[in-house]
Amino acid sequence: MNPIVRRIKEEFSKNPDLIIKDIAISLFNKIYIIYLETVSGSDKVNDYILKNIIYAKDKINTHNIASFLAGPNTKEIKEIDQIEFYLTNGFTCIILNNRIFAIETKADLTRSIGSPEIETSLNGPKDGFTENIQTNIGLIKRRIKSSTLKIENRIIGRKTGTQVGVMYFEDIADKDLVQDVLTKLETIDIDGIVDSSSIAFLLSGEKRCVYPTVMQTERPDLVVSSLMEGKIALVVDTSCFVLIIPSFFIDFINPINDNYNKSINVNFIKFIRLFSFLVATFTPAFYIALINYNQEAIPTTLLINFAIQREGVPFPAIIEMIIMLVICEILKESDLRFPSSYGSAISILGAIIIGEASVNAGLVTPIMIIVVAVTFISSLIFTNTEMNHAIRFFRVIALIAAALFGLYGLSLAFLYFLIYTVTTSSFKKPYFAPFAPFDKVYFLDTAFKTSLENDTKRSKLFTSKNLRKEKKN
């Protein structure tokens, strides 16, 4: 037996999906065809390899074997250690004496292209990424017909060998940023990557910031728009989410859907989202500050009403608030974990029953139910899980500060929120841009939508070249 084939059999022992076929082409020579049937398509092995070799086996020798191998992607392997990588990635290896070839025969193990499930929209494209890196790159390149779009591949994970594609426009993206991302990817030494979120944590630092500094999206149109702004996209095999670097606070507040509506209609909704962020973060603390410390700020009639409602309630307002917030977090989590067909119905039913029963039992006040409901309804606007976690983080800090010092503590909590956000960075870029520092171009792209005919420049936050997107007549 060929020593290379013997080594492969030893390395893949106890792998019943390893298939080794040998075809005699002369009295002393055999061609070995090796593949893993779980990741390779048998029909492709038969069409690309077996038929050609069997029909021409009398003509094949060590020197001309390459001309008889058909396949969309054929490579000659120079190092034996590379065989494992190609076999586990769906390639079929052809071995004749000391010559080794790999032909791509990947099985179709991915689902078909569907609609985005999280970042849904009424207008705009309906296709979403899948778990296949080639399909995802194809969805992006389908929208971009330019040779300046570059892709640099890296393999990460000692066990998984996950392919990561770094996409950027050569004539737009900042070279230093691209090099920084590539350098960080090359320094990652880990057993395996099973999802793009692992790459995001390793690149940005999981414990460094409560905010999401790398955006994960399932929408190809958002990736294309970001690439044309000068950002970088990371496409990770086996993940249906593509990473966008860098990403700012405002990017998680305003989705790509705004681009498919008139600016005169969208800007009001943008203001509502920013207001909802503040409501979801600081409303519970504001209520506690008023009800515990700053009753003079409440109109007398309303204060009397609050006092009547609180009569007989056994818990202080802060304990009452914490209990209700925890219950709402439990309901929210149950809604995420239950099957979608009846998860929402159960959560709504649970909220109604718990709220109504708690008020009737005198455990909480009706105004507390209203405050908590407004808080959580406002937070539902933001689909990014990490952004919702950041909202909860600042909500807890504001609630503690308000419980201790009233409106003064709430002011300190709001100041802490501003300082924390302003000092946060995303790949050395200011996270609170375009507010601080103020950038007019990116402000008109995100926080306030200008008309398409006036959107003619790229922001200097991402690039210093090719700043003009459109030339006015």
MOMO-V556800 format. One record per residue. RES is the residue in one small letter. PSI is psi in whole degrees, 0 to 359 (NA if undefined). Layout:
res:psi
RES:PSI
RES:PSI
This chain:
res:psi
m:144
n:133
p:330
i:318
v:321
r:319
r:320
i:318
k:323
e:318
e:324
f:29
s:148
k:28
n:92
p:347
d:359
l:122
i:128
i:118
k:142
d:138
i:121
a:126
i:349
s:185
l:329
f:352
n:141
k:144
i:128
y:130
i:117
i:132
y:164
l:116
e:345
t:334
v:355
s:149
g:122
s:325
d:322
k:321
v:318
n:315
d:317
y:330
i:297
l:314
k:314
n:319
i:318
i:318
y:332
a:24
k:334
d:343
k:347
i:137
n:181
t:329
h:326
n:9
i:328
a:329
s:349
f:1
l:117
a:143
g:151
p:337
n:101
t:131
k:144
e:129
i:125
k:332
e:132
i:328
d:342
q:347
i:318
e:316
f:314
y:320
l:314
t:348
n:17
g:12
f:154
t:130
c:133
i:124
i:123
l:111
n:244
n:7
r:134
i:130
f:150
a:127
i:131
e:120
t:43
k:138
a:152
d:94
l:9
t:157
r:164
s:164
i:126
g:188
s:151
p:136
e:334
i:310
e:65
t:159
s:153
l:320
n:171
g:177
p:153
k:3
d:147
g:162
f:156
t:191
e:6
n:122
i:324
q:321
t:317
n:318
i:323
g:321
l:328
i:313
k:339
r:332
r:344
i:117
k:75
s:135
s:350
t:353
l:114
k:150
i:123
e:120
n:141
r:146
i:122
i:136
g:117
r:325
k:321
t:332
g:49
t:132
q:131
v:123
g:123
v:115
m:137
y:159
f:122
e:327
d:5
i:310
a:151
d:122
k:323
d:320
l:316
v:314
q:324
d:316
v:315
l:320
t:317
k:322
l:320
e:338
t:354
i:122
d:102
i:156
d:316
g:153
i:120
v:350
d:158
s:336
s:329
s:319
i:318
a:317
f:320
l:329
l:319
s:342
g:105
e:325
k:3
r:330
c:145
v:340
y:151
p:117
t:355
v:125
m:134
q:125
t:150
e:13
r:119
p:326
d:325
l:320
v:316
v:316
s:320
s:319
l:321
m:345
e:346
g:8
k:176
i:142
a:136
l:116
v:122
v:128
d:147
t:12
s:137
c:12
f:130
v:140
l:141
i:126
i:135
p:166
s:142
f:171
f:315
i:335
d:332
f:349
i:324
n:110
p:172
i:340
n:333
d:334
n:346
y:16
n:160
k:142
s:325
i:335
n:332
v:328
n:328
f:319
i:323
k:318
f:320
i:321
r:315
l:319
f:321
s:325
f:315
l:321
v:313
a:333
t:318
f:354
t:312
p:318
a:322
f:319
y:315
i:320
a:318
l:315
i:335
n:322
y:323
n:54
q:338
e:342
a:353
i:134
p:145
t:315
t:316
l:325
l:320
i:320
n:317
f:319
a:320
i:318
q:325
r:353
e:123
g:353
v:126
p:346
f:148
p:160
a:322
i:320
i:319
e:316
m:316
i:317
i:314
m:323
l:320
v:318
i:318
c:323
e:322
i:316
l:320
k:318
e:320
s:326
d:325
l:326
r:332
f:153
p:142
s:338
s:330
y:6
g:313
s:320
a:318
i:319
s:316
i:316
l:318
g:319
a:317
i:313
i:314
i:316
g:312
e:316
a:322
s:320
v:314
n:329
a:354
g:21
l:328
v:163
t:155
p:323
i:328
m:320
i:319
i:314
v:313
v:321
a:315
v:321
t:311
f:328
i:320
s:324
s:339
l:347
i:331
f:116
t:340
n:124
t:318
e:325
m:322
n:326
h:322
a:319
i:316
r:322
f:310
f:332
r:317
v:317
i:315
a:323
l:318
i:316
a:319
a:324
a:332
l:322
f:6
g:215
l:330
y:315
g:322
l:320
s:320
l:321
a:320
f:322
l:319
y:318
f:315
l:314
i:315
y:316
t:318
v:325
t:354
t:145
s:155
s:102
f:51
k:13
k:143
p:123
y:331
f:7
a:146
p:16
f:312
a:107
p:153
f:129
d:110
k:316
v:310
y:332
f:318
l:349
d:335
t:293
a:327
f:118
k:121
t:169
s:154
l:325
e:340
n:355
d:79
t:357
k:155
r:152
s:143
k:357
l:330
f:334
t:158
s:10
k:157
n:51
l:340
r:124
k:329
e:138
k:127
k:146
n:NA
